């Protein structure tokens, strides 16, 4: 996930940086680093775990209790993963 796609994701859900931080369990400043792509001149990578959390939020999942997902959700995840370049 690039800084640009991260920011586009946030805005597509209508989230302010503070809201995205709360939903992802991060600090607002981290969201700002992800969107800028660097911190103090050093490149900032968006972790795979954050990328996957963004996808879950996009699919409407606010929390996950570990139970198997309904088939339709699994299909949506597979379709989304196939469309998303690594």
FIKOLDREN-948262 format. One line per 10 residues: number of its first residue (from 0); their letters; for each residue x, y, z of N, C-alpha, C, O. Coordinates in nm, 3 decimals. Each point is the difference from the previous one (the first is absolute). Layout:
<atoms>
NUM	A	X,Y,Z,X,Y,Z,X,Y,Z,X,Y,Z; ...
</atoms>
This chain:
<atoms>
0	XXXXXXXXXX	0.086,-0.117,0.000,-0.086,0.117,0.000,0.091,0.123,0.000,0.091,0.012,0.082; -0.117,0.077,-0.173,0.080,0.122,-0.010,-0.062,0.110,0.085,-0.116,-0.011,0.041; 0.192,0.116,-0.013,-0.058,0.113,0.072,-0.125,0.056,-0.069,-0.097,0.038,0.065; 0.101,-0.034,-0.197,-0.113,0.054,-0.076,-0.123,-0.090,0.013,-0.111,0.049,0.020; 0.130,-0.182,-0.031,-0.115,-0.089,0.011,-0.053,-0.004,0.143,-0.120,-0.017,0.021; 0.209,0.033,0.077,-0.045,0.005,0.138,-0.090,0.122,0.023,-0.106,-0.011,0.061; 0.150,0.125,-0.111,-0.080,0.122,0.016,-0.132,-0.012,-0.076,-0.104,0.043,0.050; 0.108,-0.100,-0.169,-0.122,-0.021,-0.078,-0.095,-0.092,0.075,-0.121,0.024,0.002; 0.174,-0.131,0.060,-0.082,-0.091,0.079,-0.071,0.076,0.112,-0.121,-0.011,0.018; 0.199,0.090,0.057,-0.056,0.074,0.113,-0.112,0.093,-0.046,-0.108,0.003,0.060
10	XXXXXXXXXX	0.135,0.071,-0.164,-0.099,0.097,-0.049,-0.122,-0.071,-0.059,-0.111,0.051,0.011; 0.130,-0.168,-0.071,-0.113,-0.072,-0.059,-0.098,-0.047,0.107,-0.119,-0.019,-0.027; 0.169,0.000,0.149,-0.088,-0.037,0.111,-0.051,0.122,0.076,-0.075,-0.013,0.096; 0.116,0.132,-0.141,-0.045,0.123,0.065,0.061,0.020,0.137,-0.061,0.062,0.087; 0.182,-0.115,-0.067,0.065,0.008,0.131,0.099,0.116,0.005,0.073,0.025,-0.096; -0.072,0.045,0.207,0.107,0.096,0.027,0.119,-0.080,0.050,-0.015,-0.117,0.036; 0.132,0.177,-0.034,0.119,-0.071,0.046,-0.020,-0.054,0.141,0.040,-0.113,0.030; -0.100,0.192,0.056,-0.025,-0.043,0.138,-0.090,-0.123,0.004,0.025,-0.093,0.077; -0.130,0.092,-0.161,-0.093,-0.113,-0.004,0.069,-0.126,-0.050,-0.019,-0.109,0.055; 0.099,0.123,-0.160,0.074,-0.115,-0.054,0.094,-0.055,0.106,0.014,-0.122,0.015
20	XXXXXXXXXX	0.051,0.210,0.057,0.093,-0.043,0.106,-0.074,-0.080,0.106,0.047,-0.106,0.043; -0.163,0.153,-0.001,-0.078,-0.070,0.102,-0.043,-0.138,-0.050,0.011,-0.098,0.074; -0.061,0.090,-0.197,-0.048,-0.127,-0.054,0.114,-0.100,-0.019,-0.020,-0.121,0.013; 0.140,0.171,-0.044,0.115,-0.088,-0.023,0.082,-0.024,0.127,0.094,-0.079,-0.001; -0.130,0.147,0.110,0.075,-0.016,0.125,0.138,0.064,-0.006,0.096,-0.050,0.060; -0.088,0.161,-0.132,0.127,0.071,-0.016,-0.015,0.143,0.049,-0.110,0.045,0.033; 0.220,0.025,-0.027,-0.001,0.142,0.033,-0.018,0.080,-0.129,0.041,-0.043,-0.108; -0.103,0.159,0.121,-0.023,0.086,-0.116,0.131,0.031,-0.073,0.004,0.007,-0.122; 0.101,0.010,0.198,0.130,0.033,-0.061,0.049,-0.111,-0.093,0.062,0.027,-0.103; -0.091,-0.153,0.139,0.040,-0.113,-0.085,-0.076,0.005,-0.132,0.056,-0.027,-0.106
30	XXXXXXXXXX	-0.184,0.063,0.112,-0.080,0.016,-0.121,0.063,0.107,-0.089,0.009,-0.017,-0.122; 0.034,0.125,0.183,0.065,0.108,-0.076,0.129,-0.049,-0.065,0.027,0.035,-0.115; 0.052,-0.116,0.186,0.123,-0.056,-0.058,-0.033,-0.090,-0.118,0.066,0.006,-0.103; -0.168,-0.091,0.119,-0.039,-0.091,-0.108,-0.042,0.078,-0.124,0.035,-0.038,-0.112; -0.109,0.146,0.132,-0.047,0.078,-0.114,0.112,0.082,-0.065,-0.002,0.023,-0.121; 0.096,0.020,0.199,0.114,0.075,-0.053,0.102,-0.093,-0.063,0.064,0.036,-0.099; -0.049,-0.155,0.156,0.094,-0.097,-0.055,0.138,0.006,0.061,0.088,-0.078,-0.034; -0.069,0.173,0.126,0.129,0.006,0.068,-0.015,0.063,0.138,-0.099,0.066,0.031; 0.202,-0.089,0.049,0.009,0.059,0.133,0.143,0.048,0.018,0.094,-0.079,-0.001; -0.080,0.208,0.018,0.132,0.061,0.017,0.096,-0.040,-0.112,0.117,-0.029,0.024
40	XXXXXXXXXX	-0.170,0.026,-0.147,0.083,-0.031,-0.116,0.023,-0.148,-0.026,0.065,-0.035,-0.098; -0.117,-0.052,0.185,0.014,-0.144,-0.020,-0.131,-0.057,-0.050,-0.107,0.036,0.049; 0.115,-0.127,-0.147,-0.119,-0.061,-0.058,-0.079,-0.077,0.106,0.058,-0.071,0.083; -0.189,0.086,-0.086,-0.089,-0.072,0.091,-0.080,-0.101,-0.083,-0.070,0.038,-0.094; 0.081,-0.164,0.129,-0.076,-0.106,-0.066,-0.129,-0.023,0.077,-0.001,0.003,0.123; -0.106,-0.024,-0.194,-0.127,-0.035,0.064,0.000,-0.150,0.019,0.007,-0.075,-0.097; -0.014,0.029,0.223,0.008,-0.144,0.026,-0.116,-0.078,-0.063,-0.110,0.053,-0.015; 0.137,-0.177,-0.020,-0.102,-0.087,-0.058,-0.121,-0.011,0.094,-0.114,-0.005,-0.046; 0.139,0.003,0.177,-0.111,-0.011,0.096,-0.093,0.121,-0.010,-0.121,-0.015,0.013; 0.176,0.133,-0.036,-0.082,0.120,-0.015,-0.075,-0.006,-0.133,-0.117,0.035,-0.007
50	XXXXXXXXXX	0.185,-0.079,-0.096,-0.064,-0.014,-0.131,-0.120,-0.095,0.009,-0.107,0.029,-0.055; 0.124,-0.141,0.123,-0.109,-0.096,0.015,-0.112,0.055,0.087,-0.118,-0.026,-0.025; 0.154,0.103,0.127,-0.101,0.064,0.085,-0.081,0.101,-0.082,-0.121,0.014,0.020; 0.187,0.057,-0.110,-0.070,0.094,-0.087,-0.101,-0.074,-0.087,-0.113,0.045,-0.018; 0.154,-0.160,-0.035,-0.090,-0.078,-0.082,-0.120,-0.047,0.081,-0.114,0.006,-0.047; 0.138,-0.053,0.170,-0.109,-0.046,0.086,-0.098,0.114,0.028,-0.122,-0.019,-0.005; 0.174,0.137,0.035,-0.088,0.115,0.025,-0.079,0.037,-0.125,-0.117,0.038,0.009; 0.180,-0.050,-0.125,-0.069,0.029,-0.126,-0.116,-0.096,-0.023,-0.101,0.036,-0.060; 0.117,-0.158,0.110,-0.104,-0.103,-0.015,-0.104,0.008,0.111,-0.095,-0.079,0.002; 0.113,0.173,0.090,-0.099,0.020,0.105,0.029,-0.073,0.130,-0.085,-0.005,0.089
60	XXXXXXXXXX	0.205,-0.052,-0.076,0.036,-0.071,0.122,0.070,0.096,0.096,0.110,0.048,-0.028; -0.173,-0.022,0.141,0.058,0.087,0.103,0.077,-0.083,0.103,0.092,0.050,0.065; -0.131,-0.176,-0.051,0.064,-0.090,0.097,-0.008,-0.141,-0.056,-0.083,-0.029,-0.087; 0.169,-0.058,0.136,0.002,-0.138,-0.047,0.021,-0.092,0.119,0.096,0.014,0.075; -0.188,-0.108,-0.058,0.005,-0.090,0.116,0.065,-0.134,-0.030,0.004,-0.088,0.086; 0.048,0.071,-0.206,0.070,-0.123,-0.034,-0.086,-0.106,-0.064,0.051,-0.102,-0.048; -0.181,0.122,0.046,-0.088,-0.099,-0.064,0.019,0.003,-0.151,0.037,0.103,-0.056; -0.063,-0.215,-0.010,0.010,-0.001,-0.147,-0.093,0.104,-0.060,-0.111,0.023,0.049; 0.157,0.039,-0.156,-0.079,0.101,-0.068,-0.105,-0.066,-0.089,0.021,-0.112,-0.047; -0.134,0.179,0.025,-0.099,-0.054,-0.095,0.062,-0.012,-0.138,0.089,0.077,-0.035
70	XXXXXXXXXX	-0.135,-0.170,-0.042,0.057,-0.026,-0.133,0.005,0.127,-0.085,0.099,0.023,-0.070; -0.203,0.058,0.074,-0.001,0.122,-0.081,0.113,0.095,0.039,0.057,0.066,-0.087; -0.024,-0.059,0.215,0.110,0.086,0.045,0.133,-0.055,-0.048,0.087,0.076,-0.041; -0.071,-0.208,0.046,0.124,-0.062,-0.047,0.017,0.026,-0.149,0.110,0.032,-0.045; -0.218,-0.046,-0.031,0.007,0.027,-0.144,0.037,0.145,-0.026,0.079,0.028,-0.090; -0.134,0.064,0.167,0.032,0.142,-0.016,0.147,0.025,0.031,0.066,0.078,-0.069; -0.015,-0.144,0.173,0.141,0.015,0.033,0.089,-0.050,-0.112,0.099,0.064,-0.035; -0.134,-0.179,-0.021,0.080,-0.058,-0.110,-0.005,0.091,-0.121,0.103,0.024,-0.063; -0.220,0.027,0.028,-0.013,0.090,-0.114,0.081,0.127,0.022,0.069,0.045,-0.091; -0.077,0.013,0.211,0.074,0.122,0.031,0.149,-0.024,-0.007,0.074,0.082,-0.054
80	XXXXXX	-0.028,-0.194,0.109,0.142,-0.033,-0.003,0.049,-0.018,-0.142,0.112,0.040,-0.032; -0.193,-0.100,-0.053,0.040,-0.023,-0.139,0.010,0.130,-0.078,0.081,0.011,-0.092; -0.163,0.088,0.128,-0.001,0.128,-0.070,0.108,0.096,0.049,0.036,0.095,-0.069; 0.015,-0.121,0.191,0.094,0.092,0.064,0.143,-0.044,-0.027,0.038,-0.111,0.038; 0.043,0.196,-0.103,0.141,-0.035,-0.020,0.074,0.003,0.133,-0.029,0.081,0.087; 0.125,-0.170,-0.074,0.079,-0.008,0.126,0.100,0.111,0.009,0.074,0.008,0.098
</atoms>
